[in-house]
Amino acid sequence: MSIGAEELKIVEKEMNTSGVILAGGKSSRMKFNKAFAQIGDRPVINIIVDKFASVFSEIILISNETDLYTHLGVPVYADIYPHMGPVAGIHSGLYHCSHDSAFVMGCDVPFMNMDLVRMMISRLNGYDSVVPRLDQHLQPLAAVYSRRCLPVLTSCLESKRVKLIRIFDELNSLEIDRSEIEKFGVAEEMFLNVNDIEALNLATQIAGRY
């Protein structure tokens, strides 16, 4: 079956987009590394790598503890500006990826719908980023970024302006609202962060329904 012109454009954009996983948090609420929290019999990080492999030809992981993740079989890079939070992680991901854009996600989001990700990639066009918004809250750790963001991120890091939400004051971003997000599933489940024991228990319940 031949592929349509619009589908071809989407596939081309996916091929020019990297998947970047951020694994730089301290996991202070979990008391152990949340990337290795088990849902069923699988660590969250393995679930995410497998999901990314269904979309991206390039997957990279950003962590300042690179040795913990080498077994995953994907390139692992440290922050260029270490210990400066997720802004530094996004910066390092865009710096190291070989494509013009990247979908960046935290290492604790096991239920992201990859069709939603594909839709966000297809909407990047001339924007610097495509970021979901759930009511009043942006979701910058499950968003698409163009490499055009690098100068803004570098400037923020150099001047120690590292509150993640503030970078969008300087980016030309497209926001995806709840009505669009929920065409792909339950928003609170897709964006669930498994960053404490209560969230892990909830994630186990959600996984049991699939």
C-alpha positions in Angstrom: 0.0 0.0 0.0 1.4 3.4 -1.0 2.0 6.1 1.6 0.1 9.4 1.2 1.8 12.7 0.8 0.8 14.0 4.3 1.9 10.7 5.9 5.2 10.9 4.0 5.8 14.4 5.4 5.1 13.2 9.0 7.5 10.2 8.5 10.2 12.6 7.1 9.8 14.8 10.2 10.1 11.8 12.5 13.2 10.8 10.7 14.7 14.2 11.3 13.8 14.2 15.0 15.8 12.6 17.8 14.4 11.1 20.9 16.0 12.5 24.1 15.5 11.0 27.5 16.5 13.1 30.5 17.7 11.0 33.5 19.3 13.8 35.6 17.0 14.1 38.5 18.0 13.3 42.1 14.9 11.1 42.7 14.8 12.5 46.2 11.1 11.7 46.7 11.5 8.1 45.4 14.5 7.3 47.7 16.0 5.3 44.8 16.7 6.1 41.1 13.2 6.5 39.6 14.5 5.5 36.2 14.7 1.9 37.5 11.4 1.8 39.2 9.6 -1.4 38.2 6.2 -1.4 36.6 5.2 -5.0 36.3 8.6 -6.7 35.7 10.2 -3.9 33.7 12.1 -0.7 34.7 10.5 2.6 33.6 13.6 3.5 31.6 13.4 0.3 29.5 9.7 0.9 28.8 10.6 4.4 27.5 13.5 3.3 25.4 11.3 0.7 23.7 8.6 3.3 23.0 11.1 5.7 21.6 12.5 3.0 19.3 9.1 2.7 17.6 9.4 6.3 16.4 13.0 7.6 16.4 16.0 6.5 14.5 18.2 8.2 17.0 17.7 7.9 20.8 20.1 9.5 23.3 20.0 9.7 27.0 21.3 12.7 29.1 22.6 11.9 32.6 25.5 13.0 34.8 25.7 9.4 35.9 26.5 7.9 32.5 27.7 4.5 33.8 24.2 3.7 35.1 22.7 3.6 31.6 25.3 2.1 29.2 23.5 -1.2 29.3 20.6 0.3 27.5 22.5 0.3 24.2 21.9 4.0 23.5 24.4 6.9 23.6 24.6 8.6 27.0 25.9 12.1 27.4 26.4 14.3 30.5 25.3 17.9 30.8 27.5 20.5 29.3 26.5 22.8 32.2 26.4 20.2 35.0 24.0 20.5 38.0 21.8 23.2 36.5 18.6 21.2 36.2 16.4 20.3 33.3 17.3 23.4 31.3 20.8 22.0 31.1 19.5 18.5 30.2 17.4 19.9 27.2 20.4 22.0 26.1 22.7 18.9 26.2 20.2 16.8 24.3 19.8 19.4 21.5 23.6 19.9 21.4 24.4 16.2 21.1 21.6 15.0 18.9 22.3 14.7 15.2 18.9 15.9 13.9 17.3 19.4 13.7 14.8 18.7 16.4 14.2 16.5 19.4 11.4 15.2 21.4 12.6 15.5 25.0 11.0 13.5 27.9 11.9 12.7 31.5 12.9 9.2 32.4 9.8 8.7 34.6 6.9 9.0 32.1 6.0 5.4 31.2 2.5 6.0 29.5 3.2 8.6 26.9 1.2 7.9 23.7 3.6 7.9 20.8 0.9 8.9 18.4 0.6 12.1 20.4 4.3 12.6 20.1 4.1 12.1 16.3 1.4 14.7 16.2 3.5 17.2 18.1 6.5 16.6 15.8 4.3 17.2 12.8 3.2 20.6 14.2 6.7 21.9 14.8 7.1 23.6 11.4 8.4 27.1 12.0 8.1 27.0 15.8 10.9 26.7 18.3 9.0 24.2 20.3 5.7 22.3 20.6 4.7 22.0 24.3 1.6 20.4 25.8 -0.4 22.3 28.3 -2.7 20.7 30.8 -5.0 23.4 32.1 -2.6 26.0 33.7 0.5 23.8 33.5 3.0 23.4 30.7 4.6 20.0 30.2 8.1 21.0 29.1 9.6 17.6 29.9 7.4 15.9 27.2 7.8 18.4 24.4 9.4 18.9 21.0 12.3 21.4 20.6 14.1 22.7 17.6 17.9 23.2 17.7 17.0 26.9 17.2 16.4 26.8 21.0 20.1 26.4 21.7 21.0 30.1 21.9 18.2 30.8 24.3 19.1 27.8 26.5 22.8 28.7 26.4 22.0 32.3 27.4 19.7 31.1 30.3 22.4 28.8 31.6 25.2 31.3 31.3 23.2 33.8 33.2 21.9 31.2 35.7 18.2 31.7 34.7 17.4 28.0 35.1 13.7 28.0 35.9 12.4 25.7 33.1 9.1 27.4 32.5 10.7 30.8 32.0 12.5 29.6 28.8 9.2 29.8 27.0 9.1 33.5 27.6 11.8 33.7 24.9 10.7 30.9 22.6 8.2 30.9 19.8 6.2 28.0 21.0 3.1 26.2 19.9 1.0 25.0 22.9 -1.1 21.8 22.5 -4.1 22.1 24.8 -6.0 19.4 26.7 -8.7 19.0 24.0 -6.1 18.0 21.5 -4.1 15.9 24.0 -7.2 13.8 25.0 -7.8 12.6 21.5 -4.9 10.2 22.3 -5.9 9.0 25.8 -6.3 10.1 29.4 -4.0 13.1 29.9 -3.2 12.5 33.5 -2.1 9.0 32.7 0.0 9.9 29.7 1.8 12.6 31.6 2.1 10.7 34.9 5.5 11.2 36.5 6.6 8.1 38.5 8.6 10.1 40.9 7.3 8.9 44.3 5.9 5.7 45.8 2.3 6.8 45.5 2.8 7.5 41.8 4.5 4.1 41.3 1.6 2.4 42.9 -0.8 4.3 40.6 1.3 3.4 37.6 1.2 -0.3 38.5 -2.6 -0.1 38.6 -2.8 1.7 35.2 -0.4 -0.9 33.7 -2.6 -3.7 35.0 -5.5 -2.4 32.8 -3.6 -2.8 29.6 
